[in-house]
């Protein structure tokens, strides 16, 4: 039997301009159809054909594709690959794209929506076109259509946002009873409109101490409400289980060294000790695929790089790094460099797994940097 892998399909189409990524949608219907054709052809060109355990359509707004395009895409996936009968099939959606029956005849069983905030002012700041009410409506429609696994994304750390504002967003999200919640601090990425606003003094970054308090409030409130904090930014409803059945299986594969195939412009793949990535440019990607040429660049992953990858992924999870998966050289190196953090209570060692403590999460980037083999 072939090894199991995840399948990630990058759909770089957005319905509006987002202030923190700066992307505008300019894709016509014909261009979207051409892109789907290229995705289908890329599947055929790739020689690596593992058994597929998870499918994830994201990276933009797949819900901008027509039902016909989505149907064609899924039919091709199931024709080319041996997909698990119980595969987790996730699709990212804009709340305002959700309509009754949109997943009819599609294998989608999990929907991830970027609610971000339930404040009209903050949604306007992000240039998001949906309203808080549309998130509520979208969840209702999804439940009526039988989608039993819904994930909501939240964002905190907006300019002038208060703790009271953030608590209100968390309460609103919990009232929708999602199976999964992800939360991220607002980032000022270089080259985005938001970064330029920061440089020009039009906005001001939130105080770091307040940002940490907001993150702490998130952990306290969600864990008290029956959610498992299973990854730095991710929470899954426990439903009286010791380990949540609602953890994102697809994202968990990234964190636990499971191979994955990435299809589409800008998509990354990882398998057979190689990593490769397609060009970001949509036209360049499609033109190459249409000529029967895979356009990706590739790198071989040596033992040290593989170790660094494990540090920066597995350490994000509740379980942490399974020491038994490391060779003696890297296990010794890891434990030696972790010694001070263990003494300070920022890391812990349980059942042969090295993981961050609650206090260690706050400086996770520093810890990961110190543990990497550089």
C-alpha positions in Angstrom: 0.0 0.0 0.0 1.3 3.5 -0.8 1.9 5.9 2.0 -0.8 8.3 3.0 -0.5 12.0 2.1 -2.5 15.2 2.2 -3.7 17.0 -0.9 -3.6 20.8 -0.8 -5.0 22.8 -3.7 -4.2 26.5 -3.8 -7.0 28.7 -5.1 -5.6 32.3 -5.2 -8.9 34.0 -6.0 -10.3 36.5 -3.6 -13.6 38.2 -3.7 -12.3 41.5 -2.4 -9.2 43.4 -1.5 -7.8 42.4 1.9 -5.9 45.1 3.7 -3.5 42.7 5.4 -2.6 40.8 2.2 -3.3 43.5 -0.4 -4.8 41.0 -3.0 -7.4 42.1 -5.5 -9.5 39.6 -7.5 -9.1 40.2 -11.2 -9.9 36.7 -12.3 -12.5 36.3 -15.0 -14.7 33.3 -15.3 -12.7 32.0 -18.3 -9.5 32.4 -16.3 -10.9 30.4 -13.4 -12.0 27.6 -15.8 -8.5 27.6 -17.3 -7.0 27.4 -13.9 -9.1 24.4 -12.9 -8.0 22.7 -16.2 -4.4 23.4 -15.2 -4.9 21.9 -11.7 -6.4 18.8 -13.3 -3.4 18.5 -15.7 -0.9 19.0 -12.9 -2.4 16.0 -11.1 -1.7 13.9 -14.1 1.8 15.2 -14.7 2.9 14.5 -11.1 4.3 11.0 -10.8 3.8 10.8 -7.0 0.4 9.1 -6.5 0.0 8.3 -2.8 -3.2 7.4 -1.0 -4.9 10.6 0.0 -6.1 11.0 3.6 -7.1 14.7 3.5 -8.1 17.3 0.9 -7.9 21.0 1.5 -9.0 23.7 -1.0 -7.8 27.1 0.2 -5.2 29.8 0.2 -7.7 32.2 -1.3 -11.4 31.8 -1.9 -12.4 28.5 -3.5 -16.0 29.5 -3.0 -15.4 31.9 -5.9 -15.3 28.9 -8.3 -18.5 27.9 -9.9 -20.2 24.7 -8.8 -19.3 23.2 -12.2 -15.6 24.0 -11.7 -15.6 22.5 -8.3 -17.4 19.4 -9.5 -14.9 18.9 -12.3 -12.0 19.4 -9.8 -13.3 16.8 -7.3 -14.1 14.3 -10.0 -10.6 14.6 -11.3 -9.1 14.2 -7.8 -11.0 11.0 -7.2 -10.1 9.6 -10.6 -6.4 10.3 -10.3 -5.9 9.4 -6.6 -7.0 6.7 -4.2 -8.8 8.8 -1.7 -9.8 7.4 1.8 -13.5 6.8 2.1 -13.5 8.8 5.3 -11.1 11.6 4.1 -11.5 15.0 5.7 -12.4 17.3 2.8 -12.1 21.0 3.7 -13.0 24.1 1.7 -12.3 27.7 2.7 -15.2 30.0 2.1 -16.2 33.6 2.5 -19.2 33.8 4.8 -21.2 35.8 2.2 -20.5 33.2 -0.5 -22.4 30.5 1.5 -25.8 29.6 -0.2 -28.1 26.8 0.4 -27.2 23.6 -1.4 -23.7 24.8 -2.6 -22.1 21.6 -1.6 -24.6 19.3 -3.3 -22.8 16.4 -5.0 -19.5 17.5 -3.6 -17.5 15.5 -1.1 -16.9 18.6 1.2 -17.4 17.7 4.8 -15.6 20.5 6.5 -15.8 24.3 5.9 -13.4 26.9 7.2 -14.6 30.5 7.2 -12.7 33.7 7.9 -15.0 35.5 10.3 -12.0 37.5 11.6 -14.2 39.8 13.8 -17.8 40.5 14.5 -17.3 44.2 14.6 -18.5 46.1 11.6 -15.8 48.8 12.1 -13.0 46.2 12.2 -14.4 44.3 9.2 -14.5 47.6 7.3 -10.9 48.3 8.4 -9.9 44.9 6.8 -11.9 45.7 3.6 -13.9 42.5 4.2 -17.3 42.6 2.3 -19.2 40.3 4.8 -21.0 41.4 7.9 -21.2 39.7 11.3 -24.8 38.8 10.5 -23.7 37.0 7.4 -21.4 34.8 9.4 -24.3 33.8 11.6 -26.5 33.2 8.6 -23.7 31.1 6.9 -23.4 28.9 9.9 -27.1 28.3 9.9 -27.1 27.4 6.2 -24.2 25.0 6.6 -25.9 23.2 9.5 -29.1 22.9 7.5 -27.0 21.4 4.6 -25.5 18.8 6.9 -22.0 20.3 7.3 -21.1 19.0 10.8 -17.6 20.3 10.9 -17.2 24.1 10.8 -14.0 26.1 11.6 -14.0 29.8 12.2 -10.9 32.1 12.0 -10.6 35.0 14.4 -8.2 37.9 14.5 -7.1 40.0 17.4 -4.7 43.0 17.9 -6.5 45.5 15.7 -5.5 49.2 16.2 -7.5 50.6 19.1 -9.1 47.3 19.9 -9.8 46.8 23.6 -9.9 43.7 25.8 -13.7 44.2 26.0 -13.9 44.2 22.2 -11.9 41.0 22.0 -14.0 39.2 24.7 -17.1 40.2 22.7 -15.7 38.6 19.5 -14.8 35.4 21.4 -18.3 35.2 23.0 -20.0 35.7 19.6 -17.9 32.9 18.0 -18.6 30.5 20.9 -22.4 31.2 20.5 -22.2 29.7 17.0 -20.8 26.4 18.5 -18.1 25.8 15.9 -16.2 22.5 16.0 -13.0 24.3 15.5 -11.6 27.8 16.1 -8.3 29.4 14.9 -7.1 32.8 16.1 -4.2 34.9 14.9 -2.7 38.3 15.9 -2.9 40.9 13.2 0.4 41.0 11.4 2.0 43.9 9.5 3.5 42.1 6.6 6.0 44.1 4.5 4.6 45.1 1.2 0.9 45.1 2.2 -1.3 48.1 2.4 -1.5 47.7 6.2 2.3 47.8 6.5 2.3 51.0 4.4 -0.3 52.5 6.7 1.9 51.6 9.7 4.9 53.3 8.1 2.9 56.4 7.3 1.6 56.6 10.9 -2.0 56.1 9.9 -2.3 53.1 12.2 -0.4 52.1 15.3 0.5 48.5 16.4 -1.3 47.3 19.6 0.7 47.3 22.8 2.6 44.0 23.1 1.5 43.4 26.7 -2.2 43.9 25.6 -1.7 41.5 22.7 -0.3 38.8 25.0 -3.2 39.4 27.4 -5.7 38.9 24.5 -4.0 35.6 23.6 -4.1 34.5 27.2 -7.8 35.5 27.4 -8.4 33.4 24.3 -6.8 30.3 25.8 -8.6 30.7 29.2 -12.0 31.3 27.7 -11.9 28.5 25.0 -10.5 25.9 27.3 -13.1 26.7 30.0 -15.7 26.4 27.2 -14.6 22.8 26.4 -12.1 23.4 23.6 -8.8 21.7 23.3 -5.8 23.9 22.7 -4.0 21.5 20.5 -1.8 23.9 18.5 -0.5 27.4 19.2 -3.3 29.1 17.2 -5.8 26.3 17.0 -8.6 25.0 19.2 -11.0 22.0 18.7 -14.2 21.2 20.6 -13.6 18.2 23.0 -17.2 16.9 23.2 -16.2 14.9 26.3 -13.2 13.3 24.5 -9.7 13.2 25.9 -8.5 14.2 22.5 -10.8 16.3 20.3 -12.2 14.5 17.2 -12.5 17.9 15.5 -8.7 18.6 15.2 -7.9 19.7 11.7 -6.5 16.5 10.2 -5.1 18.2 7.2 -3.2 20.9 9.1 -2.1 18.3 11.7 -0.3 16.4 8.8 1.9 19.5 8.3 2.8 19.5 12.0 3.5 15.8 12.2 5.8 15.3 9.2 3.1 13.7 7.0 3.8 14.1 3.2 1.5 16.4 1.2 1.0 17.4 -2.4 0.4 21.0 -3.2 -1.3 21.9 -6.5 -1.7 25.3 -8.1 0.2 28.6 -8.4 2.3 29.2 -5.3 1.6 25.8 -3.8 4.3 23.9 -1.9 4.7 20.1 -1.7 6.7 17.9 0.7 7.4 14.2 0.1 10.2 11.7 -0.4 12.7 14.0 1.4 12.1 16.8 -1.1 10.3 20.0 -1.0 9.1 21.8 -4.2 7.1 24.9 -4.9 5.2 26.3 -7.9 5.7 29.9 -9.2 3.3 32.4 -7.6 2.5 34.0 -11.0 -0.8 32.6 -12.2 -0.2 33.0 -15.9 3.3 31.5 -15.7 2.0 28.5 -13.8 -0.8 27.8 -16.3 1.3 28.3 -19.4 3.9 25.9 -18.1 1.3 23.2 -17.2 -0.5 23.6 -20.5 2.8 22.8 -22.2 3.1 19.6 -20.1 5.9 21.0 -18.0 5.9 21.0 -14.2 7.1 24.5 -13.3 8.3 23.9 -9.7 11.6 24.5 -8.1 12.9 21.8 -5.8 15.2 21.2 -2.9 16.5 18.0 -1.3 15.9 17.9 2.5 19.0 16.7 4.4 18.9 15.4 7.9 19.7 18.7 9.5 17.0 20.5 7.5 14.5 17.7 8.4 15.3 18.2 12.0 14.8 22.0 11.8 11.4 21.4 10.1 10.3 19.1 12.9 11.3 21.8 15.5 9.3 24.5 13.8 6.2 22.3 13.2 5.8 19.7 15.9 6.8 22.1 18.7 3.7 24.1 17.8 1.5 21.2 18.9 0.2 20.2 22.3 2.1 16.9 22.1 5.4 18.5 20.9 8.3 16.6 19.5 8.4 12.8 19.7 12.0 12.1 20.6 11.8 8.6 19.3 11.5 9.9 15.8 14.9 11.6 16.0 18.3 10.0 15.5 20.7 10.1 18.4 22.7 13.1 17.1 19.6 15.4 16.8 18.0 14.0 20.0 21.1 14.9 22.0 21.4 18.3 20.4 17.7 19.0 21.1 17.8 18.0 24.7 21.1 19.9 25.3 19.7 23.1 23.9 16.3 22.7 25.7 17.9 22.1 29.1 17.7 25.8 30.2 14.1 26.1 29.0 13.2 22.9 30.9 14.7 24.2 34.1 12.8 27.5 33.7 9.5 25.8 33.2 9.1 27.0 29.6 9.3 23.5 28.3 8.4 20.1 29.6 9.3 16.5 28.8 6.4 14.0 29.1 6.1 10.4 27.7 9.2 11.0 25.5 7.7 14.1 24.0 9.3 17.6 24.4 6.7 20.3 24.4 6.1 24.0 25.2 4.4 24.9 28.4 1.7 27.6 28.6 4.4 30.1 29.5 6.8 28.9 26.8 4.2 29.5 24.1 4.6 33.2 24.5 8.3 33.0 23.4 7.9 30.1 21.1 9.7 31.7 18.2 12.8 32.4 20.4 12.7 28.8 21.7 12.4 27.3 18.2 15.3 29.5 17.0 17.5 28.3 19.8 16.7 24.6 19.2 17.3 24.7 15.5 20.6 23.2 14.2 22.1 26.3 12.7 
